[in-house]
Amino acid sequence: MSRRDEVLEAALELLDEVGLDALTTRRLAERLGVRPGALYRHFASKRALLDAMVERITTLGGERPPNEDDWADRVRTVAGGIREAMLTYRDGARLMTTFAAPGPAAIAGWEWFIGVLRSAGASEQLAPLAVDTIMSYVNGFTIEEQARKSAPEAGIPRAERDAQFRAGLNLVLAGVRSSIEEGP
């Protein structure tokens, strides 16, 4: 593992321990036993570090299902994988909304989603709008889920949260399907 990867892994561990609001380069440097300026050898700025953390979480989203499946099933599988990846880290969903410069994995995921919707009949204008809507739902649901999980009164069982996520995603996908069927 490269030193850059070690810094990135330490940043993700620190995120999990202290949350996004308390994640600072000073704390990260202390954890690594280096001066804060040493981090800039590996990441040009805190923003670059956060973007790399998003990229790492994006790659945890899992494999994309094969093209033989129904387009909506493929989207459900990937959307669920992205949610799981965000849930892997405390404030993972909030972190995902902070990225400024998407990396190769995020770009590939976006292009894959657009390709799936285009192959389902979505227009050139509808496909990116639908992808953005789906991703906004996944991110928003997961942000709420992580916020509620930390609240003492939350206590919603995981199976129930999973069912709520699937039900909401099905509503979004029904709207996308309807828009595809209506055409331009």
Contacts in CASP RR format, 6 or more apart in sequence:
PFRMAT RR
TARGET T0000
AUTHOR 0000-0000-0000
METHOD contacts of the structure
MODEL  1
MSRRDEVLEAALELLDEVGLDALTTRRLAERLGVRPGALYRHFASKRALL
DAMVERITTLGGERPPNEDDWADRVRTVAGGIREAMLTYRDGARLMTTFA
APGPAAIAGWEWFIGVLRSAGASEQLAPLAVDTIMSYVNGFTIEEQARKS
APEAGIPRAERDAQFRAGLNLVLAGVRSSIEEGP
1 9 0 8 1.000
3 42 0 8 1.000
4 42 0 8 1.000
4 43 0 8 1.000
6 32 0 8 1.000
7 28 0 8 1.000
7 32 0 8 1.000
7 39 0 8 1.000
7 42 0 8 1.000
7 43 0 8 1.000
7 49 0 8 1.000
8 42 0 8 1.000
8 49 0 8 1.000
8 52 0 8 1.000
8 53 0 8 1.000
8 56 0 8 1.000
10 28 0 8 1.000
10 31 0 8 1.000
10 32 0 8 1.000
11 23 0 8 1.000
11 28 0 8 1.000
11 49 0 8 1.000
11 52 0 8 1.000
11 53 0 8 1.000
12 53 0 8 1.000
12 56 0 8 1.000
12 57 0 8 1.000
12 89 0 8 1.000
13 31 0 8 1.000
14 23 0 8 1.000
14 27 0 8 1.000
14 28 0 8 1.000
14 31 0 8 1.000
15 23 0 8 1.000
15 53 0 8 1.000
15 89 0 8 1.000
15 90 0 8 1.000
15 91 0 8 1.000
15 92 0 8 1.000
15 95 0 8 1.000
16 89 0 8 1.000
16 90 0 8 1.000
17 90 0 8 1.000
18 27 0 8 1.000
19 90 0 8 1.000
19 91 0 8 1.000
20 90 0 8 1.000
20 91 0 8 1.000
20 92 0 8 1.000
20 94 0 8 1.000
20 95 0 8 1.000
20 98 0 8 1.000
21 91 0 8 1.000
25 36 0 8 1.000
25 37 0 8 1.000
25 39 0 8 1.000
25 46 0 8 1.000
25 49 0 8 1.000
26 36 0 8 1.000
28 36 0 8 1.000
28 39 0 8 1.000
28 49 0 8 1.000
29 35 0 8 1.000
29 36 0 8 1.000
29 37 0 8 1.000
29 38 0 8 1.000
29 39 0 8 1.000
32 38 0 8 1.000
32 39 0 8 1.000
39 49 0 8 1.000
43 49 0 8 1.000
43 52 0 8 1.000
47 100 0 8 1.000
48 101 0 8 1.000
50 95 0 8 1.000
50 98 0 8 1.000
50 99 0 8 1.000
50 100 0 8 1.000
51 99 0 8 1.000
51 100 0 8 1.000
51 101 0 8 1.000
51 102 0 8 1.000
51 103 0 8 1.000
53 95 0 8 1.000
54 95 0 8 1.000
54 96 0 8 1.000
54 98 0 8 1.000
54 99 0 8 1.000
54 102 0 8 1.000
54 106 0 8 1.000
55 99 0 8 1.000
55 102 0 8 1.000
55 103 0 8 1.000
55 104 0 8 1.000
55 105 0 8 1.000
55 106 0 8 1.000
57 85 0 8 1.000
57 86 0 8 1.000
57 88 0 8 1.000
57 89 0 8 1.000
57 92 0 8 1.000
57 95 0 8 1.000
57 96 0 8 1.000
58 82 0 8 1.000
58 85 0 8 1.000
58 96 0 8 1.000
58 103 0 8 1.000
58 105 0 8 1.000
58 106 0 8 1.000
58 109 0 8 1.000
59 105 0 8 1.000
60 84 0 8 1.000
60 85 0 8 1.000
60 88 0 8 1.000
61 78 0 8 1.000
61 81 0 8 1.000
61 82 0 8 1.000
61 84 0 8 1.000
61 85 0 8 1.000
62 78 0 8 1.000
62 81 0 8 1.000
62 85 0 8 1.000
64 74 0 8 1.000
64 77 0 8 1.000
64 78 0 8 1.000
64 109 0 8 1.000
64 112 0 8 1.000
65 73 0 8 1.000
65 74 0 8 1.000
65 77 0 8 1.000
65 78 0 8 1.000
67 74 0 8 1.000
67 119 0 8 1.000
69 77 0 8 1.000
71 116 0 8 1.000
71 117 0 8 1.000
71 119 0 8 1.000
71 120 0 8 1.000
72 120 0 8 1.000
72 173 0 8 1.000
72 176 0 8 1.000
72 177 0 8 1.000
74 116 0 8 1.000
75 113 0 8 1.000
75 116 0 8 1.000
75 117 0 8 1.000
75 134 0 8 1.000
75 173 0 8 1.000
76 166 0 8 1.000
76 169 0 8 1.000
76 173 0 8 1.000
78 109 0 8 1.000
78 112 0 8 1.000
78 113 0 8 1.000
79 134 0 8 1.000
79 137 0 8 1.000
79 138 0 8 1.000
79 169 0 8 1.000
80 138 0 8 1.000
80 165 0 8 1.000
80 169 0 8 1.000
82 135 0 8 1.000
82 138 0 8 1.000
83 138 0 8 1.000
83 141 0 8 1.000
83 142 0 8 1.000
83 165 0 8 1.000
86 92 0 8 1.000
86 93 0 8 1.000
86 95 0 8 1.000
86 96 0 8 1.000
86 138 0 8 1.000
86 139 0 8 1.000
86 142 0 8 1.000
86 146 0 8 1.000
87 93 0 8 1.000
87 142 0 8 1.000
87 145 0 8 1.000
87 146 0 8 1.000
89 95 0 8 1.000
90 146 0 8 1.000
91 146 0 8 1.000
92 142 0 8 1.000
92 146 0 8 1.000
93 139 0 8 1.000
93 140 0 8 1.000
93 142 0 8 1.000
93 143 0 8 1.000
93 145 0 8 1.000
93 146 0 8 1.000
94 143 0 8 1.000
94 146 0 8 1.000
96 139 0 8 1.000
97 139 0 8 1.000
97 143 0 8 1.000
99 106 0 8 1.000
102 110 0 8 1.000
110 131 0 8 1.000
113 127 0 8 1.000
113 131 0 8 1.000
113 134 0 8 1.000
113 135 0 8 1.000
114 127 0 8 1.000
114 128 0 8 1.000
114 131 0 8 1.000
115 127 0 8 1.000
117 126 0 8 1.000
117 127 0 8 1.000
117 130 0 8 1.000
117 131 0 8 1.000
117 176 0 8 1.000
117 180 0 8 1.000
118 124 0 8 1.000
118 127 0 8 1.000
120 180 0 8 1.000
121 180 0 8 1.000
122 130 0 8 1.000
122 176 0 8 1.000
122 179 0 8 1.000
122 180 0 8 1.000
123 183 0 8 1.000
123 184 0 8 1.000
125 184 0 8 1.000
126 179 0 8 1.000
126 180 0 8 1.000
126 183 0 8 1.000
126 184 0 8 1.000
130 176 0 8 1.000
130 179 0 8 1.000
133 172 0 8 1.000
133 176 0 8 1.000
134 169 0 8 1.000
134 172 0 8 1.000
134 173 0 8 1.000
134 176 0 8 1.000
137 168 0 8 1.000
137 169 0 8 1.000
137 172 0 8 1.000
138 169 0 8 1.000
141 164 0 8 1.000
141 165 0 8 1.000
141 168 0 8 1.000
145 161 0 8 1.000
145 165 0 8 1.000
148 154 0 8 1.000
148 156 0 8 1.000
149 155 0 8 1.000
END
